Amino acid sequence: MCENNAAGARGQVRYEVDDLSTDDLDRIGWSGSLLHIKSVAENLARGPGAVDYLCLRSPDGLPVAKAGIDYEQCPSAGTIWQVAVDPGLQGSGLGSQLISACEARIRSRGLHRARIGVDDGNDDALRLYLRLGYEPSGRWRDSWPAINLSGDEYLHEATGVDLEKPL
């Protein structure tokens, strides 16, 4: 684990970079719906050869930000996805720290390129990735199961931009 600091309203708070585990699944409800948590669980089961999940932990050990890295989607790069920061901590620099930790993990695997996608309309994330040195490399269209506020499952369709960065 390595430690990072982020300024909070009450001064410096220390966050540790760690691997997300199945024991954390009931602690990341802030990151998405039950279907999203199920997706994280399924991807964790793929194993460290295929996927890594990193998180930032608060001083009490709870995950407050998480991201996955898929090594199979593009064998010459690590693909960062499912990035989420606890909504109460967004804008505090945790996203930047998490992406930096993901890039270090990708480099440790001998890869020299990181990829990330961002949904159209997620302008805050796009600005962050551009500021961190990612450059647009194409467009994508995808769909996945989601649950609406009434609890009904539906197929969520999205479009966005792919970005890449040499490491």
Phi and psi in radians as a Rosetta constraint file:
Dihedral C 1 N 2 CA 2 C 2 CIRCULARHARMONIC -2.193 0.35
Dihedral N 2 CA 2 C 2 N 3 CIRCULARHARMONIC 2.678 0.35
Dihedral C 2 N 3 CA 3 C 3 CIRCULARHARMONIC -1.806 0.35
Dihedral N 3 CA 3 C 3 N 4 CIRCULARHARMONIC 2.539 0.35
Dihedral C 3 N 4 CA 4 C 4 CIRCULARHARMONIC -2.302 0.35
Dihedral N 4 CA 4 C 4 N 5 CIRCULARHARMONIC 2.650 0.35
Dihedral C 4 N 5 CA 5 C 5 CIRCULARHARMONIC -1.969 0.35
Dihedral N 5 CA 5 C 5 N 6 CIRCULARHARMONIC 2.523 0.35
Dihedral C 5 N 6 CA 6 C 6 CIRCULARHARMONIC -2.396 0.35
Dihedral N 6 CA 6 C 6 N 7 CIRCULARHARMONIC 2.402 0.35
Dihedral C 6 N 7 CA 7 C 7 CIRCULARHARMONIC -1.304 0.35
Dihedral N 7 CA 7 C 7 N 8 CIRCULARHARMONIC 2.240 0.35
Dihedral C 7 N 8 CA 8 C 8 CIRCULARHARMONIC -1.985 0.35
Dihedral N 8 CA 8 C 8 N 9 CIRCULARHARMONIC 3.118 0.35
Dihedral C 8 N 9 CA 9 C 9 CIRCULARHARMONIC -1.103 0.35
Dihedral N 9 CA 9 C 9 N 10 CIRCULARHARMONIC -0.418 0.35
Dihedral C 9 N 10 CA 10 C 10 CIRCULARHARMONIC -1.917 0.35
Dihedral N 10 CA 10 C 10 N 11 CIRCULARHARMONIC 0.450 0.35
Dihedral C 10 N 11 CA 11 C 11 CIRCULARHARMONIC 1.865 0.35
Dihedral N 11 CA 11 C 11 N 12 CIRCULARHARMONIC -2.746 0.35
Dihedral C 11 N 12 CA 12 C 12 CIRCULARHARMONIC -1.372 0.35
Dihedral N 12 CA 12 C 12 N 13 CIRCULARHARMONIC 2.324 0.35
Dihedral C 12 N 13 CA 13 C 13 CIRCULARHARMONIC -2.103 0.35
Dihedral N 13 CA 13 C 13 N 14 CIRCULARHARMONIC 2.389 0.35
Dihedral C 13 N 14 CA 14 C 14 CIRCULARHARMONIC -1.702 0.35
Dihedral N 14 CA 14 C 14 N 15 CIRCULARHARMONIC 2.191 0.35
Dihedral C 14 N 15 CA 15 C 15 CIRCULARHARMONIC -2.014 0.35
Dihedral N 15 CA 15 C 15 N 16 CIRCULARHARMONIC 2.375 0.35
Dihedral C 15 N 16 CA 16 C 16 CIRCULARHARMONIC -1.808 0.35
Dihedral N 16 CA 16 C 16 N 17 CIRCULARHARMONIC 2.394 0.35
Dihedral C 16 N 17 CA 17 C 17 CIRCULARHARMONIC -1.449 0.35
Dihedral N 17 CA 17 C 17 N 18 CIRCULARHARMONIC 2.286 0.35
Dihedral C 17 N 18 CA 18 C 18 CIRCULARHARMONIC -2.602 0.35
Dihedral N 18 CA 18 C 18 N 19 CIRCULARHARMONIC 2.950 0.35
Dihedral C 18 N 19 CA 19 C 19 CIRCULARHARMONIC -1.425 0.35
Dihedral N 19 CA 19 C 19 N 20 CIRCULARHARMONIC 2.372 0.35
Dihedral C 19 N 20 CA 20 C 20 CIRCULARHARMONIC -1.322 0.35
Dihedral N 20 CA 20 C 20 N 21 CIRCULARHARMONIC 2.461 0.35
Dihedral C 20 N 21 CA 21 C 21 CIRCULARHARMONIC -2.208 0.35
Dihedral N 21 CA 21 C 21 N 22 CIRCULARHARMONIC 2.976 0.35
Dihedral C 21 N 22 CA 22 C 22 CIRCULARHARMONIC -1.076 0.35
Dihedral N 22 CA 22 C 22 N 23 CIRCULARHARMONIC -0.461 0.35
Dihedral C 22 N 23 CA 23 C 23 CIRCULARHARMONIC -1.131 0.35
Dihedral N 23 CA 23 C 23 N 24 CIRCULARHARMONIC -0.342 0.35
Dihedral C 23 N 24 CA 24 C 24 CIRCULARHARMONIC -1.544 0.35
Dihedral N 24 CA 24 C 24 N 25 CIRCULARHARMONIC -0.168 0.35
Dihedral C 24 N 25 CA 25 C 25 CIRCULARHARMONIC -1.002 0.35
Dihedral N 25 CA 25 C 25 N 26 CIRCULARHARMONIC -0.647 0.35
Dihedral C 25 N 26 CA 26 C 26 CIRCULARHARMONIC -1.393 0.35
Dihedral N 26 CA 26 C 26 N 27 CIRCULARHARMONIC 0.041 0.35
Dihedral C 26 N 27 CA 27 C 27 CIRCULARHARMONIC -1.968 0.35
Dihedral N 27 CA 27 C 27 N 28 CIRCULARHARMONIC 0.104 0.35
Dihedral C 27 N 28 CA 28 C 28 CIRCULARHARMONIC -2.082 0.35
Dihedral N 28 CA 28 C 28 N 29 CIRCULARHARMONIC 0.514 0.35
Dihedral C 28 N 29 CA 29 C 29 CIRCULARHARMONIC -1.008 0.35
Dihedral N 29 CA 29 C 29 N 30 CIRCULARHARMONIC -0.459 0.35
Dihedral C 29 N 30 CA 30 C 30 CIRCULARHARMONIC -1.140 0.35
Dihedral N 30 CA 30 C 30 N 31 CIRCULARHARMONIC -0.280 0.35
Dihedral C 30 N 31 CA 31 C 31 CIRCULARHARMONIC -1.541 0.35
Dihedral N 31 CA 31 C 31 N 32 CIRCULARHARMONIC -0.218 0.35
Dihedral C 31 N 32 CA 32 C 32 CIRCULARHARMONIC 2.857 0.35
Dihedral N 32 CA 32 C 32 N 33 CIRCULARHARMONIC -3.068 0.35
Dihedral C 32 N 33 CA 33 C 33 CIRCULARHARMONIC -1.254 0.35
Dihedral N 33 CA 33 C 33 N 34 CIRCULARHARMONIC 3.072 0.35
Dihedral C 33 N 34 CA 34 C 34 CIRCULARHARMONIC -1.047 0.35
Dihedral N 34 CA 34 C 34 N 35 CIRCULARHARMONIC -0.610 0.35
Dihedral C 34 N 35 CA 35 C 35 CIRCULARHARMONIC -1.145 0.35
Dihedral N 35 CA 35 C 35 N 36 CIRCULARHARMONIC -0.626 0.35
Dihedral C 35 N 36 CA 36 C 36 CIRCULARHARMONIC -1.131 0.35
Dihedral N 36 CA 36 C 36 N 37 CIRCULARHARMONIC -0.793 0.35
Dihedral C 36 N 37 CA 37 C 37 CIRCULARHARMONIC -1.071 0.35
Dihedral N 37 CA 37 C 37 N 38 CIRCULARHARMONIC -0.686 0.35
Dihedral C 37 N 38 CA 38 C 38 CIRCULARHARMONIC -1.079 0.35
Dihedral N 38 CA 38 C 38 N 39 CIRCULARHARMONIC -0.713 0.35
Dihedral C 38 N 39 CA 39 C 39 CIRCULARHARMONIC -1.093 0.35
Dihedral N 39 CA 39 C 39 N 40 CIRCULARHARMONIC -0.744 0.35
Dihedral C 39 N 40 CA 40 C 40 CIRCULARHARMONIC -1.047 0.35
Dihedral N 40 CA 40 C 40 N 41 CIRCULARHARMONIC -0.787 0.35
Dihedral C 40 N 41 CA 41 C 41 CIRCULARHARMONIC -1.058 0.35
Dihedral N 41 CA 41 C 41 N 42 CIRCULARHARMONIC -0.794 0.35
Dihedral C 41 N 42 CA 42 C 42 CIRCULARHARMONIC -1.094 0.35
Dihedral N 42 CA 42 C 42 N 43 CIRCULARHARMONIC -0.697 0.35
Dihedral C 42 N 43 CA 43 C 43 CIRCULARHARMONIC -1.262 0.35
Dihedral N 43 CA 43 C 43 N 44 CIRCULARHARMONIC -0.618 0.35
Dihedral C 43 N 44 CA 44 C 44 CIRCULARHARMONIC -1.046 0.35
Dihedral N 44 CA 44 C 44 N 45 CIRCULARHARMONIC -0.611 0.35
Dihedral C 44 N 45 CA 45 C 45 CIRCULARHARMONIC -1.204 0.35
Dihedral N 45 CA 45 C 45 N 46 CIRCULARHARMONIC -0.315 0.35
Dihedral C 45 N 46 CA 46 C 46 CIRCULARHARMONIC -1.163 0.35
Dihedral N 46 CA 46 C 46 N 47 CIRCULARHARMONIC -0.432 0.35
Dihedral C 46 N 47 CA 47 C 47 CIRCULARHARMONIC 1.674 0.35
Dihedral N 47 CA 47 C 47 N 48 CIRCULARHARMONIC 2.869 0.35
Dihedral C 47 N 48 CA 48 C 48 CIRCULARHARMONIC -1.175 0.35
Dihedral N 48 CA 48 C 48 N 49 CIRCULARHARMONIC -0.351 0.35
Dihedral C 48 N 49 CA 49 C 49 CIRCULARHARMONIC -1.225 0.35
Dihedral N 49 CA 49 C 49 N 50 CIRCULARHARMONIC -0.500 0.35
Dihedral C 49 N 50 CA 50 C 50 CIRCULARHARMONIC -1.776 0.35
Dihedral N 50 CA 50 C 50 N 51 CIRCULARHARMONIC -0.641 0.35
Dihedral C 50 N 51 CA 51 C 51 CIRCULARHARMONIC -2.528 0.35
Dihedral N 51 CA 51 C 51 N 52 CIRCULARHARMONIC 2.491 0.35
Dihedral C 51 N 52 CA 52 C 52 CIRCULARHARMONIC -2.100 0.35
Dihedral N 52 CA 52 C 52 N 53 CIRCULARHARMONIC 2.546 0.35
Dihedral C 52 N 53 CA 53 C 53 CIRCULARHARMONIC -2.144 0.35
Dihedral N 53 CA 53 C 53 N 54 CIRCULARHARMONIC 2.204 0.35
Dihedral C 53 N 54 CA 54 C 54 CIRCULARHARMONIC -1.932 0.35
Dihedral N 54 CA 54 C 54 N 55 CIRCULARHARMONIC 2.669 0.35
Dihedral C 54 N 55 CA 55 C 55 CIRCULARHARMONIC -2.467 0.35
Dihedral N 55 CA 55 C 55 N 56 CIRCULARHARMONIC 2.786 0.35
Dihedral C 55 N 56 CA 56 C 56 CIRCULARHARMONIC -1.798 0.35
Dihedral N 56 CA 56 C 56 N 57 CIRCULARHARMONIC 2.302 0.35
Dihedral C 56 N 57 CA 57 C 57 CIRCULARHARMONIC -1.902 0.35
Dihedral N 57 CA 57 C 57 N 58 CIRCULARHARMONIC 2.423 0.35
Dihedral C 57 N 58 CA 58 C 58 CIRCULARHARMONIC -1.283 0.35
Dihedral N 58 CA 58 C 58 N 59 CIRCULARHARMONIC 2.969 0.35
Dihedral C 58 N 59 CA 59 C 59 CIRCULARHARMONIC -0.980 0.35
Dihedral N 59 CA 59 C 59 N 60 CIRCULARHARMONIC -0.450 0.35
Dihedral C 59 N 60 CA 60 C 60 CIRCULARHARMONIC -1.536 0.35
Dihedral N 60 CA 60 C 60 N 61 CIRCULARHARMONIC 0.108 0.35
Dihedral C 60 N 61 CA 61 C 61 CIRCULARHARMONIC 1.569 0.35
Dihedral N 61 CA 61 C 61 N 62 CIRCULARHARMONIC -0.007 0.35
Dihedral C 61 N 62 CA 62 C 62 CIRCULARHARMONIC -1.428 0.35
Dihedral N 62 CA 62 C 62 N 63 CIRCULARHARMONIC 2.440 0.35
Dihedral C 62 N 63 CA 63 C 63 CIRCULARHARMONIC -1.222 0.35
Dihedral N 63 CA 63 C 63 N 64 CIRCULARHARMONIC 2.309 0.35
Dihedral C 63 N 64 CA 64 C 64 CIRCULARHARMONIC -2.087 0.35
Dihedral N 64 CA 64 C 64 N 65 CIRCULARHARMONIC -0.115 0.35
Dihedral C 64 N 65 CA 65 C 65 CIRCULARHARMONIC -2.733 0.35
Dihedral N 65 CA 65 C 65 N 66 CIRCULARHARMONIC 2.562 0.35
Dihedral C 65 N 66 CA 66 C 66 CIRCULARHARMONIC -2.626 0.35
Dihedral N 66 CA 66 C 66 N 67 CIRCULARHARMONIC 2.708 0.35
Dihedral C 66 N 67 CA 67 C 67 CIRCULARHARMONIC -2.712 0.35
Dihedral N 67 CA 67 C 67 N 68 CIRCULARHARMONIC 2.556 0.35
Dihedral C 67 N 68 CA 68 C 68 CIRCULARHARMONIC -1.763 0.35
Dihedral N 68 CA 68 C 68 N 69 CIRCULARHARMONIC 2.726 0.35
Dihedral C 68 N 69 CA 69 C 69 CIRCULARHARMONIC -2.253 0.35
Dihedral N 69 CA 69 C 69 N 70 CIRCULARHARMONIC 2.063 0.35
Dihedral C 69 N 70 CA 70 C 70 CIRCULARHARMONIC -1.757 0.35
Dihedral N 70 CA 70 C 70 N 71 CIRCULARHARMONIC 2.184 0.35
Dihedral C 70 N 71 CA 71 C 71 CIRCULARHARMONIC -1.747 0.35
Dihedral N 71 CA 71 C 71 N 72 CIRCULARHARMONIC -0.106 0.35
Dihedral C 71 N 72 CA 72 C 72 CIRCULARHARMONIC -1.698 0.35
Dihedral N 72 CA 72 C 72 N 73 CIRCULARHARMONIC -0.446 0.35
Dihedral C 72 N 73 CA 73 C 73 CIRCULARHARMONIC -1.040 0.35
Dihedral N 73 CA 73 C 73 N 74 CIRCULARHARMONIC -0.711 0.35
Dihedral C 73 N 74 CA 74 C 74 CIRCULARHARMONIC -2.482 0.35
Dihedral N 74 CA 74 C 74 N 75 CIRCULARHARMONIC 1.738 0.35
Dihedral C 74 N 75 CA 75 C 75 CIRCULARHARMONIC -1.011 0.35
Dihedral N 75 CA 75 C 75 N 76 CIRCULARHARMONIC -0.339 0.35
Dihedral C 75 N 76 CA 76 C 76 CIRCULARHARMONIC -1.629 0.35
Dihedral N 76 CA 76 C 76 N 77 CIRCULARHARMONIC 0.082 0.35
Dihedral C 76 N 77 CA 77 C 77 CIRCULARHARMONIC -2.639 0.35
Dihedral N 77 CA 77 C 77 N 78 CIRCULARHARMONIC 2.786 0.35
Dihedral C 77 N 78 CA 78 C 78 CIRCULARHARMONIC -1.646 0.35
Dihedral N 78 CA 78 C 78 N 79 CIRCULARHARMONIC 2.254 0.35
Dihedral C 78 N 79 CA 79 C 79 CIRCULARHARMONIC -1.774 0.35
Dihedral N 79 CA 79 C 79 N 80 CIRCULARHARMONIC 1.964 0.35
Dihedral C 79 N 80 CA 80 C 80 CIRCULARHARMONIC -1.466 0.35
Dihedral N 80 CA 80 C 80 N 81 CIRCULARHARMONIC 2.301 0.35
Dihedral C 80 N 81 CA 81 C 81 CIRCULARHARMONIC -2.695 0.35
Dihedral N 81 CA 81 C 81 N 82 CIRCULARHARMONIC 2.991 0.35
Dihedral C 81 N 82 CA 82 C 82 CIRCULARHARMONIC 0.969 0.35
Dihedral N 82 CA 82 C 82 N 83 CIRCULARHARMONIC 0.722 0.35
Dihedral C 82 N 83 CA 83 C 83 CIRCULARHARMONIC -1.329 0.35
Dihedral N 83 CA 83 C 83 N 84 CIRCULARHARMONIC 2.271 0.35
Dihedral C 83 N 84 CA 84 C 84 CIRCULARHARMONIC -2.642 0.35
Dihedral N 84 CA 84 C 84 N 85 CIRCULARHARMONIC 2.469 0.35
Dihedral C 84 N 85 CA 85 C 85 CIRCULARHARMONIC -2.139 0.35
Dihedral N 85 CA 85 C 85 N 86 CIRCULARHARMONIC 2.387 0.35
Dihedral C 85 N 86 CA 86 C 86 CIRCULARHARMONIC -0.819 0.35
Dihedral N 86 CA 86 C 86 N 87 CIRCULARHARMONIC 2.209 0.35
Dihedral C 86 N 87 CA 87 C 87 CIRCULARHARMONIC -0.922 0.35
Dihedral N 87 CA 87 C 87 N 88 CIRCULARHARMONIC -0.576 0.35
Dihedral C 87 N 88 CA 88 C 88 CIRCULARHARMONIC -1.238 0.35
Dihedral N 88 CA 88 C 88 N 89 CIRCULARHARMONIC -0.207 0.35
Dihedral C 88 N 89 CA 89 C 89 CIRCULARHARMONIC -1.998 0.35
Dihedral N 89 CA 89 C 89 N 90 CIRCULARHARMONIC 0.011 0.35
Dihedral C 89 N 90 CA 90 C 90 CIRCULARHARMONIC -1.093 0.35
Dihedral N 90 CA 90 C 90 N 91 CIRCULARHARMONIC 2.496 0.35
Dihedral C 90 N 91 CA 91 C 91 CIRCULARHARMONIC 1.527 0.35
Dihedral N 91 CA 91 C 91 N 92 CIRCULARHARMONIC 0.050 0.35
Dihedral C 91 N 92 CA 92 C 92 CIRCULARHARMONIC -1.721 0.35
Dihedral N 92 CA 92 C 92 N 93 CIRCULARHARMONIC 0.089 0.35
Dihedral C 92 N 93 CA 93 C 93 CIRCULARHARMONIC 1.664 0.35
Dihedral N 93 CA 93 C 93 N 94 CIRCULARHARMONIC -0.049 0.35
Dihedral C 93 N 94 CA 94 C 94 CIRCULARHARMONIC -1.172 0.35
Dihedral N 94 CA 94 C 94 N 95 CIRCULARHARMONIC -0.628 0.35
Dihedral C 94 N 95 CA 95 C 95 CIRCULARHARMONIC -1.059 0.35
Dihedral N 95 CA 95 C 95 N 96 CIRCULARHARMONIC -0.764 0.35
Dihedral C 95 N 96 CA 96 C 96 CIRCULARHARMONIC -1.086 0.35
Dihedral N 96 CA 96 C 96 N 97 CIRCULARHARMONIC -0.760 0.35
Dihedral C 96 N 97 CA 97 C 97 CIRCULARHARMONIC -1.123 0.35
Dihedral N 97 CA 97 C 97 N 98 CIRCULARHARMONIC -0.698 0.35
Dihedral C 97 N 98 CA 98 C 98 CIRCULARHARMONIC -1.165 0.35
Dihedral N 98 CA 98 C 98 N 99 CIRCULARHARMONIC -0.771 0.35
Dihedral C 98 N 99 CA 99 C 99 CIRCULARHARMONIC -1.083 0.35
Dihedral N 99 CA 99 C 99 N 100 CIRCULARHARMONIC -0.715 0.35
Dihedral C 99 N 100 CA 100 C 100 CIRCULARHARMONIC -1.058 0.35
Dihedral N 100 CA 100 C 100 N 101 CIRCULARHARMONIC -0.735 0.35
Dihedral C 100 N 101 CA 101 C 101 CIRCULARHARMONIC -1.138 0.35
Dihedral N 101 CA 101 C 101 N 102 CIRCULARHARMONIC -0.674 0.35
Dihedral C 101 N 102 CA 102 C 102 CIRCULARHARMONIC -1.108 0.35
Dihedral N 102 CA 102 C 102 N 103 CIRCULARHARMONIC -0.757 0.35
Dihedral C 102 N 103 CA 103 C 103 CIRCULARHARMONIC -1.078 0.35
Dihedral N 103 CA 103 C 103 N 104 CIRCULARHARMONIC -0.708 0.35
Dihedral C 103 N 104 CA 104 C 104 CIRCULARHARMONIC -1.103 0.35
Dihedral N 104 CA 104 C 104 N 105 CIRCULARHARMONIC -0.702 0.35
Dihedral C 104 N 105 CA 105 C 105 CIRCULARHARMONIC -1.139 0.35
Dihedral N 105 CA 105 C 105 N 106 CIRCULARHARMONIC -0.707 0.35
Dihedral C 105 N 106 CA 106 C 106 CIRCULARHARMONIC -1.096 0.35
Dihedral N 106 CA 106 C 106 N 107 CIRCULARHARMONIC -0.790 0.35
Dihedral C 106 N 107 CA 107 C 107 CIRCULARHARMONIC -1.066 0.35
Dihedral N 107 CA 107 C 107 N 108 CIRCULARHARMONIC -0.651 0.35
Dihedral C 107 N 108 CA 108 C 108 CIRCULARHARMONIC -1.137 0.35
Dihedral N 108 CA 108 C 108 N 109 CIRCULARHARMONIC -0.316 0.35
Dihedral C 108 N 109 CA 109 C 109 CIRCULARHARMONIC -1.579 0.35
Dihedral N 109 CA 109 C 109 N 110 CIRCULARHARMONIC 0.071 0.35
Dihedral C 109 N 110 CA 110 C 110 CIRCULARHARMONIC 1.453 0.35
Dihedral N 110 CA 110 C 110 N 111 CIRCULARHARMONIC 0.221 0.35
Dihedral C 110 N 111 CA 111 C 111 CIRCULARHARMONIC -1.696 0.35
Dihedral N 111 CA 111 C 111 N 112 CIRCULARHARMONIC 2.619 0.35
Dihedral C 111 N 112 CA 112 C 112 CIRCULARHARMONIC -2.131 0.35
Dihedral N 112 CA 112 C 112 N 113 CIRCULARHARMONIC 0.382 0.35
Dihedral C 112 N 113 CA 113 C 113 CIRCULARHARMONIC -2.621 0.35
Dihedral N 113 CA 113 C 113 N 114 CIRCULARHARMONIC 2.399 0.35
Dihedral C 113 N 114 CA 114 C 114 CIRCULARHARMONIC -2.045 0.35
Dihedral N 114 CA 114 C 114 N 115 CIRCULARHARMONIC 2.526 0.35
Dihedral C 114 N 115 CA 115 C 115 CIRCULARHARMONIC -2.153 0.35
Dihedral N 115 CA 115 C 115 N 116 CIRCULARHARMONIC 2.654 0.35
Dihedral C 115 N 116 CA 116 C 116 CIRCULARHARMONIC -2.717 0.35
Dihedral N 116 CA 116 C 116 N 117 CIRCULARHARMONIC 2.541 0.35
Dihedral C 116 N 117 CA 117 C 117 CIRCULARHARMONIC -2.013 0.35
Dihedral N 117 CA 117 C 117 N 118 CIRCULARHARMONIC 2.642 0.35
Dihedral C 117 N 118 CA 118 C 118 CIRCULARHARMONIC -2.394 0.35
Dihedral N 118 CA 118 C 118 N 119 CIRCULARHARMONIC 2.335 0.35
Dihedral C 118 N 119 CA 119 C 119 CIRCULARHARMONIC -1.127 0.35
Dihedral N 119 CA 119 C 119 N 120 CIRCULARHARMONIC 2.498 0.35
Dihedral C 119 N 120 CA 120 C 120 CIRCULARHARMONIC -0.968 0.35
Dihedral N 120 CA 120 C 120 N 121 CIRCULARHARMONIC 2.390 0.35
Dihedral C 120 N 121 CA 121 C 121 CIRCULARHARMONIC 1.641 0.35
Dihedral N 121 CA 121 C 121 N 122 CIRCULARHARMONIC -0.248 0.35
Dihedral C 121 N 122 CA 122 C 122 CIRCULARHARMONIC -1.582 0.35
Dihedral N 122 CA 122 C 122 N 123 CIRCULARHARMONIC 1.207 0.35
Dihedral C 122 N 123 CA 123 C 123 CIRCULARHARMONIC -1.141 0.35
Dihedral N 123 CA 123 C 123 N 124 CIRCULARHARMONIC -0.591 0.35
Dihedral C 123 N 124 CA 124 C 124 CIRCULARHARMONIC -1.100 0.35
Dihedral N 124 CA 124 C 124 N 125 CIRCULARHARMONIC -0.797 0.35
Dihedral C 124 N 125 CA 125 C 125 CIRCULARHARMONIC -1.136 0.35
Dihedral N 125 CA 125 C 125 N 126 CIRCULARHARMONIC -0.748 0.35
Dihedral C 125 N 126 CA 126 C 126 CIRCULARHARMONIC -1.037 0.35
Dihedral N 126 CA 126 C 126 N 127 CIRCULARHARMONIC -0.787 0.35
Dihedral C 126 N 127 CA 127 C 127 CIRCULARHARMONIC -1.054 0.35
Dihedral N 127 CA 127 C 127 N 128 CIRCULARHARMONIC -0.732 0.35
Dihedral C 127 N 128 CA 128 C 128 CIRCULARHARMONIC -1.051 0.35
Dihedral N 128 CA 128 C 128 N 129 CIRCULARHARMONIC -0.878 0.35
Dihedral C 128 N 129 CA 129 C 129 CIRCULARHARMONIC -1.127 0.35
Dihedral N 129 CA 129 C 129 N 130 CIRCULARHARMONIC -0.677 0.35
Dihedral C 129 N 130 CA 130 C 130 CIRCULARHARMONIC -1.120 0.35
Dihedral N 130 CA 130 C 130 N 131 CIRCULARHARMONIC -0.738 0.35
Dihedral C 130 N 131 CA 131 C 131 CIRCULARHARMONIC -1.096 0.35
Dihedral N 131 CA 131 C 131 N 132 CIRCULARHARMONIC -0.553 0.35
Dihedral C 131 N 132 CA 132 C 132 CIRCULARHARMONIC -1.448 0.35
Dihedral N 132 CA 132 C 132 N 133 CIRCULARHARMONIC 0.059 0.35
Dihedral C 132 N 133 CA 133 C 133 CIRCULARHARMONIC 1.744 0.35
Dihedral N 133 CA 133 C 133 N 134 CIRCULARHARMONIC 0.112 0.35
Dihedral C 133 N 134 CA 134 C 134 CIRCULARHARMONIC -1.364 0.35
Dihedral N 134 CA 134 C 134 N 135 CIRCULARHARMONIC 2.527 0.35
Dihedral C 134 N 135 CA 135 C 135 CIRCULARHARMONIC -2.174 0.35
Dihedral N 135 CA 135 C 135 N 136 CIRCULARHARMONIC 2.473 0.35
Dihedral C 135 N 136 CA 136 C 136 CIRCULARHARMONIC -1.005 0.35
Dihedral N 136 CA 136 C 136 N 137 CIRCULARHARMONIC 2.422 0.35
Dihedral C 136 N 137 CA 137 C 137 CIRCULARHARMONIC -2.285 0.35
Dihedral N 137 CA 137 C 137 N 138 CIRCULARHARMONIC -0.050 0.35
Dihedral C 137 N 138 CA 138 C 138 CIRCULARHARMONIC 2.853 0.35
Dihedral N 138 CA 138 C 138 N 139 CIRCULARHARMONIC -3.102 0.35
Dihedral C 138 N 139 CA 139 C 139 CIRCULARHARMONIC -2.070 0.35
Dihedral N 139 CA 139 C 139 N 140 CIRCULARHARMONIC 2.742 0.35
Dihedral C 139 N 140 CA 140 C 140 CIRCULARHARMONIC -2.424 0.35
Dihedral N 140 CA 140 C 140 N 141 CIRCULARHARMONIC 2.798 0.35
Dihedral C 140 N 141 CA 141 C 141 CIRCULARHARMONIC -2.425 0.35
Dihedral N 141 CA 141 C 141 N 142 CIRCULARHARMONIC 2.320 0.35
Dihedral C 141 N 142 CA 142 C 142 CIRCULARHARMONIC -2.627 0.35
Dihedral N 142 CA 142 C 142 N 143 CIRCULARHARMONIC 2.934 0.35
Dihedral C 142 N 143 CA 143 C 143 CIRCULARHARMONIC -2.569 0.35
Dihedral N 143 CA 143 C 143 N 144 CIRCULARHARMONIC 2.680 0.35
Dihedral C 143 N 144 CA 144 C 144 CIRCULARHARMONIC -2.751 0.35
Dihedral N 144 CA 144 C 144 N 145 CIRCULARHARMONIC 2.742 0.35
Dihedral C 144 N 145 CA 145 C 145 CIRCULARHARMONIC -1.166 0.35
Dihedral N 145 CA 145 C 145 N 146 CIRCULARHARMONIC 2.486 0.35
Dihedral C 145 N 146 CA 146 C 146 CIRCULARHARMONIC -2.499 0.35
Dihedral N 146 CA 146 C 146 N 147 CIRCULARHARMONIC 2.974 0.35
Dihedral C 146 N 147 CA 147 C 147 CIRCULARHARMONIC -2.186 0.35
Dihedral N 147 CA 147 C 147 N 148 CIRCULARHARMONIC 2.296 0.35
Dihedral C 147 N 148 CA 148 C 148 CIRCULARHARMONIC -1.484 0.35
Dihedral N 148 CA 148 C 148 N 149 CIRCULARHARMONIC 3.119 0.35
Dihedral C 148 N 149 CA 149 C 149 CIRCULARHARMONIC -1.111 0.35
Dihedral N 149 CA 149 C 149 N 150 CIRCULARHARMONIC -0.397 0.35
Dihedral C 149 N 150 CA 150 C 150 CIRCULARHARMONIC -1.442 0.35
Dihedral N 150 CA 150 C 150 N 151 CIRCULARHARMONIC -0.085 0.35
Dihedral C 150 N 151 CA 151 C 151 CIRCULARHARMONIC 1.564 0.35
Dihedral N 151 CA 151 C 151 N 152 CIRCULARHARMONIC 0.117 0.35
Dihedral C 151 N 152 CA 152 C 152 CIRCULARHARMONIC -1.508 0.35
Dihedral N 152 CA 152 C 152 N 153 CIRCULARHARMONIC 2.409 0.35
Dihedral C 152 N 153 CA 153 C 153 CIRCULARHARMONIC -1.453 0.35
Dihedral N 153 CA 153 C 153 N 154 CIRCULARHARMONIC 2.481 0.35
Dihedral C 153 N 154 CA 154 C 154 CIRCULARHARMONIC -2.592 0.35
Dihedral N 154 CA 154 C 154 N 155 CIRCULARHARMONIC 2.950 0.35
Dihedral C 154 N 155 CA 155 C 155 CIRCULARHARMONIC -1.659 0.35
Dihedral N 155 CA 155 C 155 N 156 CIRCULARHARMONIC 1.970 0.35
Dihedral C 155 N 156 CA 156 C 156 CIRCULARHARMONIC -1.466 0.35
Dihedral N 156 CA 156 C 156 N 157 CIRCULARHARMONIC 2.218 0.35
Dihedral C 156 N 157 CA 157 C 157 CIRCULARHARMONIC -1.940 0.35
Dihedral N 157 CA 157 C 157 N 158 CIRCULARHARMONIC 2.411 0.35
Dihedral C 157 N 158 CA 158 C 158 CIRCULARHARMONIC -2.507 0.35
Dihedral N 158 CA 158 C 158 N 159 CIRCULARHARMONIC 2.730 0.35
Dihedral C 158 N 159 CA 159 C 159 CIRCULARHARMONIC -2.258 0.35
Dihedral N 159 CA 159 C 159 N 160 CIRCULARHARMONIC 2.796 0.35
Dihedral C 159 N 160 CA 160 C 160 CIRCULARHARMONIC -3.016 0.35
Dihedral N 160 CA 160 C 160 N 161 CIRCULARHARMONIC -2.932 0.35
Dihedral C 160 N 161 CA 161 C 161 CIRCULARHARMONIC -2.056 0.35
Dihedral N 161 CA 161 C 161 N 162 CIRCULARHARMONIC 2.414 0.35
Dihedral C 161 N 162 CA 162 C 162 CIRCULARHARMONIC -1.564 0.35
Dihedral N 162 CA 162 C 162 N 163 CIRCULARHARMONIC 2.491 0.35
Dihedral C 162 N 163 CA 163 C 163 CIRCULARHARMONIC -2.262 0.35
Dihedral N 163 CA 163 C 163 N 164 CIRCULARHARMONIC 2.631 0.35
Dihedral C 163 N 164 CA 164 C 164 CIRCULARHARMONIC -2.364 0.35
Dihedral N 164 CA 164 C 164 N 165 CIRCULARHARMONIC 2.734 0.35
Dihedral C 164 N 165 CA 165 C 165 CIRCULARHARMONIC -2.566 0.35
Dihedral N 165 CA 165 C 165 N 166 CIRCULARHARMONIC 2.273 0.35
Dihedral C 165 N 166 CA 166 C 166 CIRCULARHARMONIC -1.259 0.35
Dihedral N 166 CA 166 C 166 N 167 CIRCULARHARMONIC 2.482 0.35
